[in-house]
Structures are given as C-alpha cells and as structure tokens.
Amino acid sequence: MRGAAALWGVSQLCAVSNPKAVARAGFTGRGLAPGNKLFDAIIGSPSGVVFTDDAWDDVWHYVKRADRRFTIAIDTLLDRVRELETARSVWTTEEFPLVLAAGERRSFTANTIFRNPDWRRRDRHGSLRVSAEDAERLQLTDGGQARLVTQNGSATVTVEISDMMRAGNIALPNGLGLDCPTGDGSMTSAGVSPNELTGVGLKDDFAGTPWHKHVPARLEALTAGNPPR
C-alpha cells in the first residue's frame, strides 16, 4: 500500500477545493477529517468511491475561469484547419499502393490478453482481409499465402477475400503474433504482430501515435490455398 500514500494528498486537496460536494458525499468534519475519511474510503473500497455529490447548479463551480468560459480557440489546432485545403491527403505510393489497417477488431481478437490461439473458434491465424478486386488484380486466392510488406517490415499472411473490404484497403486483426508456451515446453505462435509492420514515420503530429490504421503496404502472392475458416 506504499504507493497509495499519494492518494492522501489528493483526498485532502479534493476536500479543501470542494468542501460542500465532499460533505454531501458523506465525508464531513473539521480540518483534515473530511480528507482523511475520503482517503480511508478509497483505501477500503475495491471498486471505487463517490467522492463528491453535485447537482447541475454546481457544475460551473468546476470551471475556474472568472468569466466561466471554456477556451477552445487553440492556435496550433486552428492552424491545421486553415492548412486543410492544401494539406497532403494521399500517403500511398507506387511501391506501397495499399492502405493497411494494422489492428482490426474482430469477433475473436482480444488485444494481447489471450496468447493461446486455441481459444479462437474462427480465423485462428489472423487472416489478412483483401477486397475481391485487389485479390483478382494481384492473383491472390482465398486461403492462399502472400507476403505483406511495409516500410517497417514484412510478414507472411493467409489471405481472406472479403466483401467487407474496399479496393485499395487491407486489414490485419489485433492481438496476434505472440509466443505461447505449449505442454512440451516449446513455443507456438499464430498470426502477425501489427507492431512489426508499423513505425513512427507516419504518426499523429500532436500525440505522436503511429497511424496504425493507415499504413502504406504492398502484397505479393506466394501460394494458392483453400477458403479460411
């Protein structure tokens, strides 16, 4: 519980800044008592604590500006809005003509919570979804193998021709490409790790987050196959 000590200070600040709301939530007394009671409640509750009790009339108390207004005119963001008319909008190239969504949510994906691929009833190997138009153009077959290449890496993938995909767009599921120990002490793995195919070359300018859903890529057919399950 050593790390929880910091919450004592937070509790005291909350009680001092919002005495009426904290009191309505049941933490009353003089001096440090309300903050101490709030701290004890936080430590003693495994599922959360109501630390203030407010009505709609109390909402503006939390807006600390004297004019009770919110500042939404942020110059750095407005500059980007003004640049939209001339901003670059296409990131694919002749070398990488496809847009890869590296980390699609599917019925049987769970981030990296489950490493063992045996729990997935469908799409055990995390197929790469491709449109029928792109599959025909690239001579890809449903269930066949292909080489997926981006600026940051490459991987062998199983192709799934899907009517959910528009031409020029391909998608890999999230949560795959992890090693999982087996009963005999060896390791098994299924699918492709999306992070192996993404990088920081294309990223959000403010948050620095890579464009996982917009990764320029190309596909090269390897083998024929059968429809994936």
KATA-V413026 format. One record per residue. PHI is phi as a letter, one per 20 degrees, with the letter a starting at -180 (999 if undefined). PSI is psi in degrees with one decimal (NA if undefined). D_CENTER is the distance of its C-alpha to the mean C-alpha in whole Angstrom. Layout:
# KATA-V413026
PHI;PSI;D_CENTER
PHI;PSI;D_CENTER
This chain:
# KATA-V413026
999;4.0;30
g;-41.4;31
f;-24.5;27
f;-11.5;28
g;-31.0;31
f;-26.8;29
f;-19.4;28
f;-46.0;32
f;-41.2;32
f;-41.5;29
f;-41.6;31
f;-41.7;34
f;-40.9;32
f;-43.5;31
f;-36.9;35
f;-39.1;36
f;-29.0;34
c;59.5;34
g;-41.5;37
f;-43.6;38
f;-38.4;35
f;-39.8;34
f;-40.6;38
f;-27.2;37
f;-3.0;34
o;5.3;37
d;93.3;37
d;173.8;41
p;-175.0;43
d;159.6;44
l;-126.4;43
e;-3.0;40
g;-48.0;41
g;-44.0;38
f;-37.6;36
f;-41.4;37
f;-40.2;37
f;-43.3;33
f;-45.5;32
f;-37.9;34
f;-39.7;32
f;-45.8;29
f;-35.1;30
e;-3.8;32
d;126.3;29
e;-9.0;26
c;14.1;24
o;161.8;24
c;136.8;27
f;108.2;28
e;-17.5;29
c;153.9;31
c;110.7;32
c;153.4;32
d;171.0;34
g;-32.3;33
f;-17.8;36
e;-9.9;34
g;-45.7;31
f;-12.9;32
f;-27.9;33
e;-8.0;30
e;106.2;30
e;-13.4;32
f;143.5;33
f;-32.9;37
e;2.8;37
l;41.8;34
c;159.1;32
d;136.9;28
e;110.7;28
d;-4.0;25
e;84.6;27
e;114.1;25
g;-43.8;27
f;-34.2;24
f;-40.7;22
f;-33.9;26
f;-40.2;27
f;-37.2;24
f;-41.3;25
f;-25.6;28
e;-4.2;27
g;-36.6;25
f;-31.8;29
d;3.2;29
f;151.3;26
f;137.1;25
c;-7.0;23
c;126.4;23
d;-5.8;21
f;160.0;23
c;177.2;26
f;-35.0;29
f;-36.5;28
c;81.0;24
e;-7.9;25
d;155.0;22
d;116.7;18
e;126.6;16
e;101.7;12
e;82.5;11
p;53.9;9
e;136.8;10
f;130.4;10
c;174.0;14
g;-33.2;16
c;52.0;16
c;151.3;13
b;53.4;12
l;-128.9;9
d;28.3;12
f;-45.0;14
d;116.7;16
e;-31.9;18
f;117.1;21
f;-10.2;21
f;-19.0;24
f;-17.5;22
e;121.5;21
f;-28.7;23
c;158.5;22
l;47.6;21
g;-38.1;21
e;7.5;21
m;64.8;18
f;151.9;20
e;118.7;19
e;131.8;20
c;146.1;22
f;158.3;24
f;-36.4;28
f;-46.3;29
f;-36.4;27
f;-42.6;28
f;-43.2;32
f;-36.7;32
e;1.2;30
m;46.1;33
e;146.9;30
d;150.1;30
f;121.0;29
n;-5.9;28
f;172.2;29
d;145.3;28
b;158.6;26
d;120.3;25
d;125.7;22
c;133.4;22
c;-179.7;20
f;-16.8;21
d;-12.0;19
r;-175.6;21
b;161.1;22
b;152.3;22
e;128.1;24
c;156.9;22
e;131.5;24
e;134.6;24
c;114.0;23
f;120.7;25
c;135.8;23
f;-0.6;25
e;-13.3;21
d;137.4;21
e;153.5;22
g;136.5;24
n;-6.8;23
c;135.7;19
c;159.6;18
b;136.8;15
d;146.7;14
f;159.2;12
e;165.0;10
n;7.4;11
d;-176.8;14
m;22.0;17
d;145.8;17
f;142.8;21
c;126.9;22
f;143.9;26
d;175.2;29
f;-26.5;32
e;8.9;34
n;-6.5;32
e;-178.6;30
d;147.0;27
c;157.1;25
b;152.2;22
b;143.2;21
m;-171.0;18
c;137.7;17
f;116.0;14
g;-30.8;12
f;-21.2;12
f;-14.3;16
d;-4.7;16
d;161.3;14
b;-173.9;15
e;8.7;15
f;-37.5;18
d;113.5;16
b;164.6;14
f;128.7;13
f;-25.8;17
e;-48.5;16
e;-20.4;13
m;9.1;13
f;128.3;10
g;152.7;11
f;75.0;11
f;-29.3;9
e;8.4;10
b;72.9;13
d;113.2;15
g;134.1;19
b;171.1;20
c;160.5;24
c;141.8;25
c;123.2;28
f;141.4;30
d;-56.7;31
b;163.3;32
e;168.2;33
a;-172.3;32
d;159.4;32
g;131.5;30
f;153.4;27
e;NA;26
